[in-house]
Amino acid sequence: MIHVVGWYDNKWGYACRVADLASFISECERKGHRLGRVRVVEREHIERALRTASFAPEGLPL
């Protein structure tokens, strides 16, 4: 029996989505549209979410 483990890191796909988002925001600003769904998140809320997330490694430097 052969056990194969693989990892696919899709940095190119992520980079394309970030570029699409930047283009979308730029076009909205150029046309004078305001992005209505903006939420400010406090650092402490992010830190708490990272500490309680199941994927967070022990001793995460925050």
Helices and strands as residue ranges (DSSP letters): H 11-31, H 43-52
